[in-house]
Amino acid sequence: MFGRFCPKVLDDLHSFDTVNRTLSSFVDIGVLKIAESYNRQKRFDPNLDRHHHLSCIKCGKIVDFENKDFDRLKIPNTIKNKYRVLGKRVVIECICDRCSNETIEEDGDE
């Protein structure tokens, strides 16, 4: 019934599902990784090199960065002995520059 009224929406949903399944297949074969996300959207990361993320808790923007000190962080034995660690990545939660500027503007309006 919905399709009779909104065929374009159904086409878009079908396309989105196809793209999502294709991206998930790329994760399965190691071409992409899934990035951390603080909203419900699945985020894909094409950068397979060692790197870390800044993640804006307001808009969801993710920024890659490299840091040798973070690369050298040791996995604690209490974790290594209990879990099979597959990798490590530092995620710094932040409010990005754009969202920070919006917050400052909103505060200035009072």
C-alpha positions as CSV (number, residue, x, y, z in Angstrom):
1,M,0.0,0.0,0.0
2,F,2.8,2.4,0.9
3,G,4.5,1.8,-2.4
4,R,1.4,3.0,-4.3
5,F,1.7,6.4,-2.7
6,C,5.5,6.8,-2.4
7,P,7.3,4.7,-5.1
8,K,10.3,7.1,-5.0
9,V,10.7,6.5,-1.2
10,L,10.7,2.8,-1.7
11,D,13.3,3.1,-4.5
12,D,15.5,5.2,-2.2
13,L,15.1,2.7,0.6
14,H,16.0,-0.2,-1.7
15,S,19.0,1.6,-2.9
16,F,20.1,2.4,0.7
17,D,19.7,-1.2,1.7
18,T,21.8,-2.3,-1.3
19,V,24.5,0.2,-0.5
20,N,24.5,-0.8,3.2
21,R,24.7,-4.5,2.4
22,T,27.6,-3.8,-0.1
23,L,29.5,-1.8,2.5
24,S,28.9,-4.5,5.1
25,S,30.3,-7.0,2.6
26,F,33.4,-4.8,2.2
27,V,33.9,-5.0,6.0
28,D,33.6,-8.8,5.9
29,I,36.4,-9.0,3.3
30,G,38.6,-6.4,5.0
31,V,38.3,-3.5,2.6
32,L,36.5,-1.3,5.2
33,K,36.2,-1.1,8.9
34,I,33.2,0.0,10.9
35,A,33.9,3.2,12.8
36,E,32.6,4.0,16.2
37,S,29.4,6.0,16.1
38,Y,27.5,7.6,18.9
39,N,24.3,7.7,17.0
40,R,22.4,4.8,15.5
41,Q,23.9,5.2,12.0
42,K,26.5,2.7,10.9
43,R,29.7,4.5,9.9
44,F,32.3,2.9,7.6
45,D,36.0,3.8,7.6
46,P,38.0,3.3,4.4
47,N,41.3,4.1,6.2
48,L,42.8,0.7,7.2
49,D,46.1,2.2,8.4
50,R,46.7,2.6,12.1
51,H,44.9,5.7,13.3
52,H,42.6,7.1,16.0
53,H,39.4,9.1,16.0
54,L,38.0,12.4,17.3
55,S,34.2,11.9,17.5
56,C,31.8,14.8,17.9
57,I,29.1,13.9,20.4
58,K,26.8,16.5,19.0
59,C,26.9,16.1,15.2
60,G,28.6,12.7,14.8
61,K,31.5,14.1,12.8
62,I,34.6,11.7,12.9
63,V,38.1,13.0,12.3
64,D,41.0,10.6,11.8
65,F,44.4,11.4,13.5
66,E,47.7,9.6,14.1
67,N,49.5,9.5,17.4
68,K,52.6,7.3,18.1
69,D,52.0,7.5,21.9
70,F,48.5,6.1,21.4
71,D,49.8,3.4,19.1
72,R,52.1,2.2,21.8
73,L,49.4,1.8,24.5
74,K,49.6,-1.7,26.0
75,I,46.5,-3.9,26.4
76,P,46.2,-4.7,30.1
77,N,46.8,-8.4,31.0
78,T,43.4,-8.5,32.6
79,I,41.9,-7.9,29.2
80,K,44.3,-10.0,27.2
81,N,43.8,-13.0,29.4
82,K,40.0,-12.8,29.2
83,Y,39.3,-11.6,25.6
84,R,40.7,-12.1,22.1
85,V,41.8,-8.6,21.3
86,L,41.6,-7.9,17.5
87,G,42.8,-4.4,17.5
88,K,42.9,-1.1,19.4
89,R,42.0,2.4,18.6
90,V,41.7,5.5,20.8
91,V,38.4,7.5,20.4
92,I,38.4,10.9,21.8
93,E,34.9,12.2,22.4
94,C,34.7,16.0,21.7
95,I,32.5,18.8,20.5
96,C,33.9,19.7,17.0
97,D,34.8,23.3,16.1
98,R,31.5,23.8,14.1
99,C,29.3,22.7,17.0
100,S,31.5,24.6,19.5
101,N,30.9,27.8,17.4
102,E,27.2,27.1,17.3
103,T,27.2,26.7,21.1
104,I,29.1,30.0,21.6
105,E,26.7,31.8,19.3
106,E,23.7,30.4,21.2
107,D,25.2,31.4,24.5
108,G,25.8,34.9,23.1
109,D,22.1,35.3,22.2
110,E,21.0,35.3,25.8
